[in-house]
Amino acid sequence: MPEPYIHGCDVSPPGEPEDVSELVSASGSWACGSIVTTPAEPGAYIRAYGGPSLASAGTRKEQLGFLPGGASEPAGPGTNAAGAAIFRYTTRCGELYGHTGNTPGYTLLAASTPDGARSLVFAVDTQVDKAVKARLPARLRTVHENFACALPGDR
């Protein structure tokens, strides 16, 4: 793959971490996105997509018709609700719009404030989901929320 990109690892103790970046086709990576990018790119994208400027008013209304309890894998920080290709994360310090995803070697959260002014991208170079690493998703959600609450600016 052309550089730069995030190198993903398979971490299966007791074995050594293995770079799986070129073992997984990006075409089958579902919503992860991190396999063919750097953290700066999903940050710029989610500020536009999560913010009010990318979609028409009608599309935005459909996009933000959130259903309580909907979540991607792994779930994002706080309380999750699913919209049209975007999730709302209600955290202890405010709302974010974004998406998570994972595939072997990769886990990514990209989220922005509803106005698109601030964003966060949190990439982990291993797959985090309940089936692969049962205790890690809850710990990751806590880190995500702490990270979101550290975003600069008024919340």
DSSP file with accessible surface (Angstrom, degrees, kcal/mol):
  #  RESIDUE AA STRUCTURE BP1 BP2  ACC     N-H-->O    O-->H-N    N-H-->O    O-->H-N    TCO  KAPPA ALPHA  PHI   PSI    X-CA   Y-CA   Z-CA
    1    1 A M              0   0   74      0, 0.0     2,-0.1     0, 0.0     4,-0.1   0.000 360.0 360.0 360.0 150.2    0.0    0.0    0.0
    2    2 A P        -     0   0  116      0, 0.0     0, 0.0     0, 0.0     0, 0.0  -0.434 360.0 -82.0 -71.9 141.2    1.2    3.5   -0.6
    3    3 A E  S    S+     0   0  128     -2,-0.1     2,-0.1     1,-0.1     3,-0.0  -0.510  96.0  55.2 -76.8 154.0    2.5    5.4    2.5
    4    4 A P  S    S+     0   0   90      0, 0.0     2,-0.3     0, 0.0    -1,-0.1   0.572  71.2 124.7 -90.2 152.1    1.4    6.9    4.8
    5    5 A Y        -     0   0   19     -4,-0.1     2,-0.4    -2,-0.1    33,-0.2  -0.968  63.1 -93.7-156.3 160.2   -1.1    4.6    6.4
    6    6 A I        -     0   0   27     31,-1.2     2,-0.5    28,-0.8    31,-0.1  -0.651  38.4-132.4 -77.7 129.3   -1.6    3.2    9.9
    7    7 A H        -     0   0   67     -2,-0.4     2,-0.3    15,-0.0    98,-0.1  -0.741  21.6-148.7 -84.1 124.9    0.1   -0.2   10.3
    8    8 A G        -     0   0    0     -2,-0.5    12,-2.6    96,-0.1    13,-0.7  -0.695  10.3-156.6 -95.6 148.6   -2.3   -2.7   11.9
    9    9 A C  E     -A   19   0A  22    116,-1.9     2,-0.6    96,-0.9   118,-0.4  -0.945  17.7-138.6-126.3 145.9   -1.2   -5.5   14.2
   10   10 A D  E     -A   18   0A  64      8,-2.7     8,-2.2    -2,-0.4     2,-0.7  -0.917  24.1-168.8 -94.6 119.5   -2.6   -8.9   15.2
   11   11 A V        +     0   0   45     -2,-0.6     5,-0.1     6,-0.2    94,-0.0  -0.916  20.3 155.9-115.2 101.0   -1.9   -9.1   18.9
   12   12 A S    >   -     0   0   64     -2,-0.7     3,-1.8     4,-0.2    -2,-0.0  -0.784  42.0-114.7-127.9  84.8   -2.5  -12.7   20.1
   13   13 A P  T 3  S+     0   0  106      0, 0.0     3,-0.1     0, 0.0    -2,-0.0  -0.251  95.6  33.7 -56.9 145.7   -0.5  -13.4   23.3
   14   14 A P  T 3  S+     0   0  136      0, 0.0    -3,-0.0     0, 0.0     0, 0.0  -0.992 111.6  76.6 -89.4   5.4    1.7  -15.2   23.9
   15   15 A G  S <  S-     0   0   45     -3,-1.8    -3,-0.1     1,-0.1     3,-0.1  -0.199  90.0 -97.6 -70.8 163.3    2.9  -14.6   20.4
   16   16 A E        -     0   0  166      1,-0.1    -4,-0.2    -3,-0.1    -1,-0.1  -0.474  49.7 -88.9 -74.6 149.6    4.6  -11.4   19.2
   17   17 A P        -     0   0   76      0, 0.0     2,-0.4     0, 0.0    -6,-0.2  -0.350  45.0-151.4 -57.3 140.0    2.5   -8.7   17.5
   18   18 A E  E     -A   10   0A 103     -8,-2.2    -8,-2.7    -3,-0.1     2,-0.5  -0.974  14.7-123.4-120.8 129.3    2.3   -9.3   13.7
   19   19 A D  E     +A    9   0A  82     -2,-0.4   -10,-0.3   -10,-0.2     3,-0.2  -0.574  32.9 172.0 -70.1 117.2    1.9   -6.5   11.2
   20   20 A V    >>  +     0   0   12    -12,-2.6     3,-1.7    -2,-0.5     4,-0.8   0.183  37.0 119.8-111.8  16.2   -1.2   -7.5    9.2
   21   21 A S  T 34 S+     0   0    1    -13,-0.7     3,-0.2     1,-0.3    -1,-0.1   0.827  84.7  32.0 -53.1 -39.8   -1.5   -4.2    7.2
   22   22 A E  T 34 S+     0   0  137     -3,-0.2    -1,-0.3     1,-0.2    -2,-0.1   0.322 106.0  73.0-105.7  11.5   -1.1   -5.9    3.8
   23   23 A L  T <4 S+     0   0  120     -3,-1.7     2,-0.5     1,-0.1    -2,-0.2   0.587  90.9  63.6 -94.0 -15.1   -2.9   -9.2    4.8
   24   24 A V  S  < S-     0   0   35     -4,-0.8     2,-0.4    -3,-0.2    -1,-0.1  -0.941  83.5-126.8-115.0 130.2   -6.3   -7.6    4.9
   25   25 A S    >   -     0   0   74     -2,-0.5     3,-1.5     1,-0.2     4,-0.1  -0.595  10.0-143.5 -74.6 128.5   -8.1   -6.1    1.8
   26   26 A A  G >  S+     0   0   41     -2,-0.4     3,-1.4     1,-0.3     7,-0.2   0.764  96.7  70.9 -62.3 -22.1   -9.2   -2.6    2.5
   27   27 A S  G 3  S+     0   0  113      1,-0.3    -1,-0.3     2,-0.1     3,-0.2   0.757 101.8  42.9 -68.7 -20.4  -12.3   -3.4    0.4
   28   28 A G  G <  S+     0   0   58     -3,-1.5    -1,-0.3     1,-0.2    -2,-0.2   0.196  82.6 104.0-108.1  18.3  -13.7   -5.7    3.1
   29   29 A S    X   -     0   0    4     -3,-1.4     3,-2.0     1,-0.2     4,-0.2   0.300  63.9-157.9 -88.3   9.0  -12.9   -3.5    6.0
   30   30 A W  T 3   -     0   0  244      1,-0.3     3,-0.3    -3,-0.2    -1,-0.2  -0.162  65.9 -18.0  53.3-126.9  -16.5   -2.3    6.6
   31   31 A A  T 3  S+     0   0   37     71,-0.2    -1,-0.3     1,-0.2    72,-0.1   0.424 107.1 101.7 -93.6   4.4  -16.6    1.0    8.5
   32   32 A C    <   +     0   0    1     -3,-2.0     2,-0.4    70,-0.3    -1,-0.2   0.943  45.2 174.6 -59.2 -55.2  -13.1    0.9   10.0
   33   33 A G    >   +     0   0   40     -3,-0.3     3,-0.9    -4,-0.2    -1,-0.2   0.142  51.3  96.6  76.7 -25.7  -11.5    3.4    7.5
   34   34 A S  G >   +     0   0    1     -2,-0.4     3,-1.2     1,-0.2   -28,-0.8   0.710  63.4  77.3 -75.3 -14.7   -8.1    3.5    9.3
   35   35 A I  G 3  S+     0   0    2      1,-0.3    -1,-0.2   -30,-0.1   -27,-0.1   0.789 104.9  31.0 -69.6 -23.9   -6.5    0.9    7.1
   36   36 A V  G <  S+     0   0   85     -3,-0.9    -1,-0.3   -31,-0.1     2,-0.3  -0.084 117.9  51.0-123.7  36.6   -5.9    3.3    4.2
   37   37 A T  S <  S-     0   0   15     -3,-1.2   -31,-1.2   -31,-0.1    -3,-0.0  -0.862  70.5-114.4-152.0-177.5   -5.4    6.6    6.0
   38   38 A T    >   -     0   0   32     -2,-0.3     3,-1.0   -33,-0.2    -2,-0.1  -0.855  44.0-101.5-121.1 162.4   -3.7    8.6    8.7
   39   39 A P  T 3> S+     0   0   64      0, 0.0     4,-1.4     0, 0.0    83,-0.0   0.817 116.9  63.8 -58.3 -28.1   -5.5   10.0   11.7
   40   40 A A  H 3> S+     0   0   74      1,-0.2     4,-2.1     2,-0.2     5,-0.2   0.879  97.8  55.6 -64.5 -36.6   -5.6   13.5   10.2
   41   41 A E  H <> S+     0   0  110     -3,-1.0     4,-2.4     1,-0.2    -1,-0.2   0.947 108.0  43.8 -67.8 -50.2   -7.8   12.5    7.3
   42   42 A P  H  > S+     0   0   18      0, 0.0     4,-2.8     0, 0.0     5,-0.2   0.850 111.1  58.7 -64.9 -25.9  -10.8   11.0    9.2
   43   43 A G  H  X S+     0   0    4     -4,-1.4     4,-1.7     2,-0.2    -2,-0.2   0.949 109.0  42.5 -63.5 -46.9  -10.6   14.0   11.5
   44   44 A A  H  X S+     0   0   51     -4,-2.1     4,-1.5     1,-0.2    -1,-0.2   0.917 116.2  50.0 -64.8 -41.5  -11.1   16.4    8.6
   45   45 A Y  H  X S+     0   0  127     -4,-2.4     4,-3.4     1,-0.2     5,-0.3   0.941 109.8  48.5 -63.2 -47.6  -13.9   14.1    7.2
   46   46 A I  H  X>S+     0   0    6     -4,-2.8     4,-2.9     1,-0.2     5,-0.5   0.836 106.1  57.5 -69.8 -28.5  -15.8   13.8   10.5
   47   47 A R  H  X5S+     0   0   94     -4,-1.7     4,-1.0    -5,-0.2     6,-0.3   0.917 115.5  37.9 -63.7 -38.2  -15.8   17.5   11.1
   48   48 A A  H  <5S+     0   0   31     -4,-1.5     6,-1.1    -3,-0.2     7,-0.3   0.932 123.6  40.4 -76.1 -44.8  -17.5   18.0    7.7
   49   49 A Y  H  <5S+     0   0   48     -4,-3.4    -3,-0.2     1,-0.2    -2,-0.2   0.906 122.0  40.4 -73.7 -41.9  -19.7   14.9    8.0
   50   50 A G  H  <5S+     0   0    0     -4,-2.9    -1,-0.2    -5,-0.3    -3,-0.2   0.815 110.8  70.7 -75.7 -29.4  -20.6   15.3   11.6
   51   51 A G  S ><<S-     0   0    1     -4,-1.0     3,-0.6    -5,-0.5     4,-0.3  -0.202  98.5-101.7 -80.4 178.1  -21.0   19.1   11.3
   52   52 A P  T 3  S+     0   0   82      0, 0.0    -4,-0.1     0, 0.0     8,-0.1   0.498 101.2  75.1 -83.4   0.7  -23.7   20.9    9.5
   53   53 A S  T 3  S+     0   0   99     -6,-0.3    -4,-0.1    -5,-0.2    -5,-0.1   0.691  82.1  59.7 -94.1 -16.2  -21.9   21.7    6.2
   54   54 A L  S <  S+     0   0   98     -6,-1.1     2,-0.2    -3,-0.6    -1,-0.1   0.884  99.2  49.0 -84.0 -35.9  -21.6   18.5    4.2
   55   55 A A  S    S-     0   0   34     -4,-0.3     0, 0.0    -7,-0.3     0, 0.0  -0.682  84.2-105.1-108.4 156.8  -25.3   17.5    3.7
   56   56 A S     >  -     0   0   72     -2,-0.2     4,-3.1     1,-0.1     5,-0.2  -0.250  42.6-102.1 -67.0 165.0  -28.4   19.3    2.5
   57   57 A A  H  > S+     0   0   88      1,-0.2     4,-2.2     2,-0.2     5,-0.1   0.900 123.2  48.9 -58.8 -41.0  -31.0   20.2    5.1
   58   58 A G  H  > S+     0   0   48      2,-0.2     4,-1.9     1,-0.2    -1,-0.2   0.917 113.6  45.2 -66.1 -43.9  -33.2   17.3    4.1
   59   59 A T  H  > S+     0   0   81      1,-0.2     4,-3.2     2,-0.2    -2,-0.2   0.912 111.3  53.7 -65.2 -41.6  -30.3   14.8    4.2
   60   60 A R  H  X S+     0   0   33     -4,-3.1     4,-2.3     1,-0.2    -2,-0.2   0.908 106.3  52.7 -60.5 -40.4  -29.2   16.2    7.5
   61   61 A K  H  < S+     0   0  165     -4,-2.2    -1,-0.2    -5,-0.2    -2,-0.2   0.930 113.8  42.9 -61.9 -44.3  -32.6   15.7    9.0
   62   62 A E  H >< S+     0   0  142     -4,-1.9     3,-1.4     1,-0.2    22,-0.4   0.918 112.1  54.4 -65.5 -43.2  -32.6   12.0    7.9
   63   63 A Q  H 3< S+     0   0    6     -4,-3.2    21,-1.6     1,-0.3    23,-0.2   0.878 110.4  46.0 -57.8 -40.3  -29.0   11.6    9.0
   64   64 A L  T 3< S+     0   0   43     -4,-2.3     2,-2.0    19,-0.2    -1,-0.3   0.219  74.1 115.2 -96.1  17.2  -29.8   12.8   12.5
   65   65 A G    <   -     0   0   48     -3,-1.4    -1,-0.1    -5,-0.1     2,-0.1  -0.544  59.8-162.6 -80.7  75.0  -33.0   10.8   13.0
   66   66 A F        -     0   0   27     -2,-2.0    17,-0.3    17,-0.1    -2,-0.1  -0.340  17.7-151.3 -73.0 140.4  -31.3    8.8   15.8
   67   67 A L  E >   -B   82   0B 121     15,-2.7    15,-2.4    -2,-0.1     3,-1.6  -0.950  28.8-117.6-106.9 118.7  -32.6    5.5   17.2
   68   68 A P  E 3  S+B   81   0B 115      0, 0.0    13,-0.2     0, 0.0     3,-0.1  -0.207  93.6  21.4 -56.1 142.6  -31.6    5.0   20.8
   69   69 A G  T 3  S+     0   0   66     11,-1.8    12,-0.2     1,-0.3     2,-0.2   0.256  84.4 133.3  87.5 -13.6  -29.4    2.0   21.6
   70   70 A G    <   +     0   0   22     -3,-1.6     2,-0.3    10,-0.1    -1,-0.3  -0.512  27.9 163.1 -72.5 137.3  -27.9    1.7   18.1
   71   71 A A        -     0   0   49     -2,-0.2     4,-0.1    -3,-0.1     2,-0.1  -0.994  32.6-130.3-151.1 152.5  -24.1    1.2   18.1
   72   72 A S        -     0   0   19     -2,-0.3    29,-0.1     2,-0.2     4,-0.1  -0.370  54.5 -61.9 -90.1-179.2  -21.4    0.1   15.8
   73   73 A E  S    S+     0   0   72     27,-0.2    29,-0.2     1,-0.1     2,-0.1  -0.945 128.6  25.5-114.4 120.1  -18.7   -2.4   16.9
   74   74 A P  S    S-     0   0    2      0, 0.0    -2,-0.2     0, 0.0    -1,-0.1   0.635 105.4-120.8 -77.7 159.1  -17.1   -1.5   19.1
   75   75 A A        -     0   0   24     -4,-0.1     3,-0.1    -2,-0.1    -2,-0.1  -0.259  27.1-121.1 -62.0 151.5  -19.6    0.9   20.7
   76   76 A G        -     0   0    0      1,-0.2     4,-0.1    12,-0.1    -1,-0.1  -0.181  44.5 -61.8 -83.7-176.0  -18.5    4.5   21.0
   77   77 A P  S    S-     0   0    0      0, 0.0    -1,-0.2     0, 0.0    13,-0.1  -0.243  96.5  -8.2 -69.7 153.3  -18.2    6.6   24.2
   78   78 A G  S    S-     0   0   17     63,-0.2     2,-0.5    11,-0.1    13,-0.2  -0.220 118.9 -12.4  68.5-149.0  -21.2    7.3   26.4
   79   79 A T  E    S- C   0  90B 104     11,-2.4    11,-2.6    -4,-0.0     2,-0.3  -0.779  74.0-145.3 -91.5 127.0  -24.7    6.4   25.4
   80   80 A N  E     + C   0  89B  13     -2,-0.5   -11,-1.8     9,-0.2     2,-0.3  -0.696  20.8 176.4 -99.5 144.8  -25.0    5.5   21.7
   81   81 A A  E     -BC  68  88B   3      7,-1.6     7,-2.8    -2,-0.3     2,-0.5  -0.988  25.4-128.1-140.9 142.4  -27.8    6.2   19.2
   82   82 A A  E     +BC  67  87B  20    -15,-2.4   -15,-2.7    -2,-0.3     5,-0.2  -0.803  28.1 170.3-100.4 130.8  -27.8    5.3   15.5
   83   83 A G        -     0   0   19      3,-3.3     2,-1.1    -2,-0.5   -19,-0.2  -0.326  58.6 -52.8-110.3-161.6  -28.5    7.7   12.7
   84   84 A A  S    S-     0   0   49    -21,-1.6     3,-0.1   -22,-0.4   -18,-0.1  -0.695 119.4 -30.3 -82.6  98.7  -28.1    7.3    9.0
   85   85 A A  S    S+     0   0   65     -2,-1.1     2,-0.3     1,-0.1    -1,-0.2   0.706 130.8  79.5  64.1  23.3  -24.4    6.3    8.7
   86   86 A I        -     0   0    1    -23,-0.2    -3,-3.3    -3,-0.2     2,-0.3  -0.985  65.6-143.7-153.5 152.6  -23.5    8.3   11.8
   87   87 A F  E     -CD  82  98B  21     11,-2.8    11,-2.5    -2,-0.3     2,-0.5  -0.896   9.8-136.9-119.5 149.2  -23.8    7.7   15.6
   88   88 A R  E     -CD  81  97B  65     -7,-2.8    -7,-1.6    -2,-0.3     2,-0.6  -0.921  15.6-163.3-103.7 129.4  -24.6   10.1   18.4
   89   89 A Y  E     -CD  80  96B   0      7,-3.0     7,-1.9    -2,-0.5     2,-0.8  -0.953   2.1-161.8-113.6 111.3  -22.5    9.7   21.5
   90   90 A T  E     +CD  79  95B  56    -11,-2.6   -11,-2.4    -2,-0.6     5,-0.2  -0.850  21.3 177.7 -95.2 107.4  -23.9   11.3   24.6
   91   91 A T  E >   - D   0  94B  12      3,-2.9     3,-1.6    -2,-0.8    -2,-0.0  -0.525  47.3 -96.0-104.1 174.9  -21.1   11.7   27.0
   92   92 A R  T 3  S+     0   0  159      1,-0.3     3,-0.1    -2,-0.2    -1,-0.0   0.644 125.8  41.9 -66.3 -12.3  -20.8   13.2   30.5
   93   93 A a  T 3  S-     0   0   33      1,-0.4    -1,-0.3    52,-0.1     2,-0.2   0.133 125.6 -65.8-124.1  22.8  -19.5   16.4   28.9
   94   94 A G  E <   -D   91   0B  29     -3,-1.6    -3,-2.9    61,-0.1    -1,-0.4  -0.711  63.0 -49.5 129.1-178.8  -21.7   16.7   25.8
   95   95 A E  E     -D   90   0B  70     -5,-0.2     2,-0.3    -2,-0.2    -5,-0.2  -0.723  39.3-176.3 -97.2 146.8  -22.7   15.2   22.5
   96   96 A L  E     -D   89   0B   0     -7,-1.9    -7,-3.0    -2,-0.3     2,-0.4  -0.955  15.3-145.7-131.9 152.7  -20.5   14.0   19.7
   97   97 A Y  E     +DE  88 112B  23     15,-2.8    15,-2.9    -2,-0.3     2,-0.3  -0.968  46.9 101.3-115.1 137.1  -21.4   12.7   16.2
   98   98 A G  E     -DE  87 111B   0    -11,-2.5   -11,-2.8    -2,-0.4     2,-0.3  -0.926  52.9-102.5-177.5-156.1  -19.2   10.0   14.7
   99   99 A H  E     - E   0 110B  53     11,-2.4    11,-2.3    -2,-0.3     2,-0.3  -0.983  13.9-157.0-159.1 144.9  -18.5    6.4   13.9
  100  100 A T  E     + E   0 109B   2     -2,-0.3     2,-0.3     9,-0.2     9,-0.2  -0.768  19.5 164.1-114.2 169.9  -16.4    3.5   15.1
  101  101 A G  E     - E   0 108B   3      7,-1.5     7,-2.5    -2,-0.3     2,-0.3  -0.957  12.7-166.3-174.9 161.1  -15.2    0.5   13.3
  102  102 A N  E     + E   0 107B  24     -2,-0.3   -70,-0.3     5,-0.2     5,-0.2  -0.990  10.5 168.5-154.4 160.0  -12.7   -2.3   13.4
  103  103 A T  E >   - E   0 106B  14      3,-2.1     3,-3.0    -2,-0.3    25,-0.1  -0.922  62.6 -51.2-158.1 165.3  -11.1   -5.1   11.3
  104  104 A P  T 3  S+     0   0   63      0, 0.0   -94,-0.1     0, 0.0   -96,-0.1  -0.251 131.1   9.4 -51.3 121.1   -8.2   -7.3   12.0
  105  105 A G  T 3  S+     0   0    2    -96,-0.3   -96,-0.9     1,-0.1     2,-0.3   0.323 120.5  76.2  94.3  -5.7   -5.3   -5.1   13.0
  106  106 A Y  E <   +E  103   0B   0     -3,-3.0    -3,-2.1    19,-0.2     2,-0.3  -0.996  39.8 170.2-145.7 141.1   -7.4   -1.9   13.4
  107  107 A T  E     -EF 102 124B   2     17,-1.9    17,-2.8    -2,-0.3     2,-0.4  -0.970  19.6-179.5-144.0 134.3   -9.9   -0.1   15.6
  108  108 A L  E     -EF 101 123B  12     -7,-2.5    -7,-1.5    -2,-0.3     2,-0.4  -0.995  19.3-171.1-140.6 139.7  -10.9    3.5   15.0
  109  109 A L  E     +EF 100 122B   0     13,-1.9    13,-2.8    -2,-0.4     2,-0.4  -1.000  10.5 177.8-121.8 127.6  -13.2    6.2   16.5
  110  110 A A  E     +EF  99 121B   8    -11,-2.3   -11,-2.4    -2,-0.4     2,-0.3  -0.998  15.6 157.4-126.0 125.9  -13.7    9.4   14.6
  111  111 A A  E     -EF  98 120B   0      9,-2.4     9,-2.8    -2,-0.4     2,-0.3  -0.987  18.4-167.9-148.1 154.1  -16.1   11.9   16.2
  112  112 A S  E     -EF  97 119B   0    -15,-2.9   -15,-2.8    -2,-0.3     7,-0.2  -0.937  35.0 -94.8-136.5 163.2  -16.9   15.6   16.1
  113  113 A T    >   -     0   0    5      5,-2.5     3,-2.4    -2,-0.3   -17,-0.2  -0.404  50.1-104.1 -68.1 154.2  -18.9   18.2   18.0
  114  114 A P  T 3  S+     0   0   44      0, 0.0    -1,-0.1     0, 0.0   -18,-0.1   0.791 123.2  53.4 -56.8 -25.3  -22.3   18.7   16.4
  115  115 A D  T 3  S-     0   0   96    -64,-0.2   -64,-0.2   -63,-0.1   -62,-0.1   0.502 109.6-124.6 -86.8  -3.0  -21.2   22.0   14.9
  116  116 A G  S <  S+     0   0   13     -3,-2.4   -65,-0.2     2,-0.2   -66,-0.1   0.549  77.2 120.7  75.4   7.7  -18.1   20.4   13.4
  117  117 A A  S    S+     0   0   60      1,-0.1     2,-0.3   -69,-0.0   -70,-0.1   0.842  74.4  26.5 -74.3 -34.2  -15.7   22.8   15.1
  118  118 A R        +     0   0   54    -71,-0.1    -5,-2.5    33,-0.0     2,-0.3  -0.963  67.4 177.8-132.6 148.1  -13.8   20.1   17.0
  119  119 A S  E     -F  112   0B  26     -2,-0.3     2,-0.4    -7,-0.2    -7,-0.3  -0.936  14.0-152.6-142.2 166.0  -13.0   16.5   16.4
  120  120 A L  E     -F  111   0B   6     -9,-2.8    -9,-2.4    -2,-0.3     2,-0.4  -0.988   2.3-166.4-137.9 146.1  -11.1   13.6   17.7
  121  121 A V  E     -F  110   0B  28     -2,-0.4     2,-0.5   -11,-0.2   -11,-0.2  -0.995   6.2-174.4-130.3 126.6   -9.7   10.5   16.1
  122  122 A F  E     -F  109   0B  47    -13,-2.8   -13,-1.9    -2,-0.4     2,-0.4  -0.963   7.1-176.9-126.2 109.6   -8.6    7.6   18.2
  123  123 A A  E     -F  108   0B  41     -2,-0.5     2,-0.4   -15,-0.2   -15,-0.2  -0.914   9.6-170.8-112.5 136.0   -6.8    4.8   16.4
  124  124 A V  E     -F  107   0B  33    -17,-2.8   -17,-1.9    -2,-0.4     2,-0.7  -0.990  23.0-137.8-122.3 131.2   -5.7    1.5   17.9
  125  125 A D  S    S+     0   0   78     -2,-0.4  -116,-1.9   -19,-0.2     2,-0.3  -0.132  82.0  59.7 -90.0  45.2   -3.5   -0.7   15.8
  126  126 A T  S    S-     0   0   14     -2,-0.7     2,-0.4  -118,-0.2    -2,-0.2  -0.965  94.4 -92.3-154.6 159.9   -5.2   -3.9   16.9
  127  127 A Q        -     0   0   33   -118,-0.4     2,-0.6    -2,-0.3   -20,-0.2  -0.646  36.7-167.8 -79.8 129.5   -8.8   -5.2   16.6
  128  128 A V        +     0   0    1     -2,-0.4     2,-0.3   -22,-0.3     6,-0.1  -0.962  30.1 124.4-119.2 109.2  -11.0   -4.4   19.6
  129  129 A D     >  -     0   0   19     -2,-0.6     4,-2.8     1,-0.1     3,-0.4  -0.971  68.3-102.2-155.5 165.2  -14.3   -6.2   19.8
  130  130 A K  T  4 S+     0   0  143     -2,-0.3     4,-0.1     1,-0.2     6,-0.1   0.854 118.2  50.6 -58.7 -37.2  -16.2   -8.4   22.2
  131  131 A A  T  4 S+     0   0  100      2,-0.1    -1,-0.2     1,-0.1     3,-0.2   0.839 120.0  33.8 -72.3 -31.6  -15.4  -11.6   20.3
  132  132 A V  T  4 S+     0   0   72     -3,-0.4     2,-0.3     1,-0.2    -2,-0.2   0.890 137.4  12.0 -92.8 -45.3  -11.7  -11.0   20.0
  133  133 A K  S >< S-     0   0   42     -4,-2.8     3,-0.7     1,-0.1    -1,-0.2  -0.778  70.5-168.1-137.8  89.6  -10.8   -9.2   23.3
  134  134 A A  T 3  S+     0   0   79     -2,-0.3     4,-0.3     1,-0.3    -1,-0.1   0.782  82.3  35.9 -56.8 -39.7  -13.8   -9.5   25.7
  135  135 A R  T 3> S+     0   0  204      1,-0.2     4,-1.1     2,-0.1     3,-0.3   0.694 101.3  75.4 -90.1 -18.3  -12.7   -7.0   28.4
  136  136 A L  H <> S+     0   0   54     -3,-0.7     4,-2.8     1,-0.2     5,-0.2   0.866  82.2  64.0 -68.7 -35.9  -11.0   -4.4   26.2
  137  137 A P  H  > S+     0   0   11      0, 0.0     4,-2.4     0, 0.0    -1,-0.2   0.915 103.8  47.8 -57.4 -42.1  -14.1   -2.7   24.6
  138  138 A A  H  > S+     0   0   67     -4,-0.3     4,-1.7    -3,-0.3    -2,-0.2   0.920 113.7  47.5 -65.3 -40.4  -15.4   -1.4   27.9
  139  139 A R  H  X S+     0   0  166     -4,-1.1     4,-2.0     1,-0.2    -1,-0.2   0.911 111.5  51.2 -65.2 -40.9  -11.9   -0.1   28.8
  140  140 A L  H  X S+     0   0   15     -4,-2.8     4,-3.1     1,-0.2    -2,-0.2   0.908 106.1  54.6 -64.3 -39.9  -11.6    1.5   25.4
  141  141 A R  H  X S+     0   0   83     -4,-2.4     4,-2.4    -5,-0.2    -1,-0.2   0.889 107.4  51.0 -61.6 -38.8  -15.0    3.3   25.8
  142  142 A T  H  X S+     0   0   83     -4,-1.7     4,-2.5     2,-0.2    -1,-0.2   0.935 111.4  47.0 -63.3 -45.1  -13.8    4.8   29.0
  143  143 A V  H  X S+     0   0   65     -4,-2.0     4,-2.7     1,-0.2    -2,-0.2   0.927 110.8  53.3 -62.6 -42.5  -10.7    6.1   27.4
  144  144 A H  H  X S+     0   0    2     -4,-3.1     4,-2.8     1,-0.2    -1,-0.2   0.920 110.2  46.7 -57.4 -46.6  -12.7    7.4   24.4
  145  145 A E  H  X S+     0   0   35     -4,-2.4     4,-2.6     2,-0.2    -1,-0.2   0.929 112.3  49.3 -66.1 -41.0  -15.0    9.4   26.8
  146  146 A N  H  X S+     0   0   79     -4,-2.5     4,-0.8     2,-0.2    -1,-0.2   0.913 112.7  48.7 -62.0 -40.6  -12.1   10.8   28.7
  147  147 A F  H >< S+     0   0   90     -4,-2.7     3,-0.8     2,-0.2     4,-0.3   0.931 111.0  49.9 -64.0 -44.9  -10.5   11.8   25.5
  148  148 A A  H >< S+     0   0    0     -4,-2.8     3,-1.5     1,-0.3    -2,-0.2   0.900 108.1  53.1 -61.9 -40.0  -13.7   13.4   24.2
  149  149 A a  H 3< S+     0   0   35     -4,-2.6    -1,-0.3     1,-0.3    -2,-0.2   0.687 102.4  60.2 -72.0 -14.3  -14.0   15.4   27.5
  150  150 A A  T << S+     0   0   75     -4,-0.8    -1,-0.3    -3,-0.8    -2,-0.2   0.462  74.7 123.9 -89.9  -1.8  -10.5   16.7   27.0
  151  151 A L    <   -     0   0   22     -3,-1.5   -31,-0.1    -4,-0.3   -33,-0.0  -0.342  68.0-113.7 -57.6 136.2  -11.4   18.4   23.7
  152  152 A P  S    S+     0   0   97      0, 0.0    -1,-0.1     0, 0.0     2,-0.1  -0.288  74.2  48.7 -69.4 159.2  -10.6   22.1   23.9
  153  153 A G  S    S-     0   0   51      2,-0.1     2,-0.2   -35,-0.0   -35,-0.0  -0.195  98.6 -44.0 100.5 166.7  -13.3   24.7   23.8
  154  154 A D              0   0  158     -2,-0.1    -3,-0.0     1,-0.1     0, 0.0  -0.455 360.0 360.0 -69.1 140.3  -16.6   25.2   25.6
  155  155 A R              0   0  103     -2,-0.2   -61,-0.1    -6,-0.0    -2,-0.1  -0.893 360.0 360.0-119.0 360.0  -18.7   22.1   25.9
